[in-house]
Amino acid sequence: MKYNYLKFEKRDRIGILTLDRPKALNALNEEVFKDLTCFLESENVNDIRVLIITGEGKAFIAGADIKAMQEYSPQNAYDFSETGKRVFDLIANLKIPVIAAINGFALGGGLELALACDIRVASEKARLGLPEVNLGLIPGFNGTQRLPRLVGAGNAMYLMMLGEGITAQEAYNLGVVQKLSEPDLVLEDTIKLAEKIAGKSPNALRLVKEMVREGLELNSKDAGKMESKEFGRLFKEDQKEREEGVSAFLEKRQPNW
Ligand code: CAA
């Protein structure tokens, strides 16, 4: 499929999706969301084990397209916010792990996209933040909800009220980012991480993601019950990956999923 603002490359079991609108620092507009929706609903995501999302040029994504938003009516703005949420939910709900390789600026909607991913790796030179308050705006793609769930309300308010980009090291210290890389090695390091993850049981990875994401929406008692139910289900006879994983350990060999 041909995209205007995306590039996709498959390396063995890993998919690499690159936002490709470098002249506008990969800012998100309706066209980019259209491309992302097409990609996320396409066959491309069915035959990879891990998806990496990164940006072309010096930015990961510098946010929602401020120029396009200038003309918005309240209804346009509401619809744009809902569209962004729908697209980011498609990312969050993919059955495979998704890793953001943050190569540069991840601001506003760009950071919100990274927050919809499961893991974030960042260049030591990247700057991350939610600068919407400088524009008289608030994050509109679920950032006000995803960030506090990831780093707690205090850290989330700090970032949203400060409205300044913080360094990758600060983002790492706050728990926004899980791994730092030398600027030239971000994609390479993320691919290495993705390859390690791609070697694990796909079914177990899918369940880990489902338990964490769904569990965050439940109280801890119900979430714990959901976990026990899934844990029990893994011991049914048709659960080949569990059988293979345990046999491989006992036979001192690598599992073949
Ligand atoms: N929207 C549209 N265009 C953008 C953009 C954005 N978010 N960010 C950068 N650009 C454009 C610039 O306008 C510029 O275009 P021109 O060459 O046509 O002037 C081009 O990208 C390069 O940017 P700069 O010249 O500004 O590059 P820089 O290196 O000097 O600065 C930057 C980089 C600090 C990231 C700066 O571009 C910046 O502050 N960008 C805006 C960041 C921001 O406020 N993001 C939040 C957007 S609101 C949002 O995201 C709301 C939401 O949640 C829904």
Boltz pocket constraint, residues with backbone or C-beta under 6 A from the ligand:
constraints:
  - pocket:
      binder: B
      contacts: [[A, 22], [A, 23], [A, 24], [A, 25], [A, 27], [A, 62], [A, 63], [A, 64], [A, 65], [A, 66], [A, 67], [A, 68], [A, 105], [A, 107], [A, 108], [A, 109], [A, 110], [A, 112], [A, 131], [A, 132], [A, 135], [A, 137], [A, 138], [A, 139], [A, 140], [A, 141]]
      max_distance: 6.0
